[in-house]
Amino acid sequence: MPPRARARTSKTSSRRRTTKPRARSKSNATPEHAAEIYRRLHLAYPDAHCALNHRNAYELIVATILSAQCTDVRVNMVTPSLFAKYPNAEALADANRDTLEEMIKSTGFFRSKAKNLLGMAQALVERYRGQVPRTMDELTALPGVGRKTANVVLGNAFDVNDGIVVDTHVARLSKRLGLTKETDPVKIERALMPLFPRDHWTMLSHLLIEHGRRVCEARRPKCEQCVLNDICPSSLV
């Protein structure tokens, strides 16, 4: 190859290597679009609520930890006997780990969940006299409790709208409905928060989850049955 050709090829390759990828465009969602989505879903599912059976904040935080990588139906099958044996944080903090693992085995990842439940209960006893705290920072400092779990507890046990629960249903529908192009749960939550009034945040998750389970399924969304099909950018109708 002639010298000039080699030099030109080298320069071109160098230019290609240093080219920066284009930034991903942001969603064009507006509060008006979000409000219409909320209005229609609320009409379709007026009784939407937390699917995890619980009577207090302690039971809810336990059930939410168990729900990781597990269905709410399965968790609700396990918790009655679990709460009967360990009715409060003090009882759970003193639980035998082998016994606890056996009781929650069917929820999957039972060893790590048992470790988190014991650590969480012991922290509640040591720091808060067995009571579940009511702030995001205090909750997320507990073993096994991330932002999603904290949002579930705050919104459903204490009626505190500090954030939005983003599970697989919420993440999927948020993208399909054109509310955000983000895929990371925290970034999805941050994108949704300014689109909806704060007092709608907890119910928003329930509505999206309910719609995701009944209509907007992951593999085969039932667009022909969807109350949002005329305003959904992903509609197949």
Secondary structure, DSSP 8 states (H G I E B T S, - for coil): --HHHHHHHHHHHHHHHH------------HHHHHHHHHHHHHH-TT----S--SSHHHHHHHHHHTTTS-HHHHHHHHHHHHHH--SHHHHHT--HHHHHHHHGGGS-HHHHHHHHHHHHHHHHHHHTT----SHHHHHTSTT--HHHHHHHHHHHS---SS----HHHHHHHHHTTS----SHHHHHHHHGGGS-GGGHHHHHHHHHHHHHHTS-SSS--GGG-TTTTT-TT---
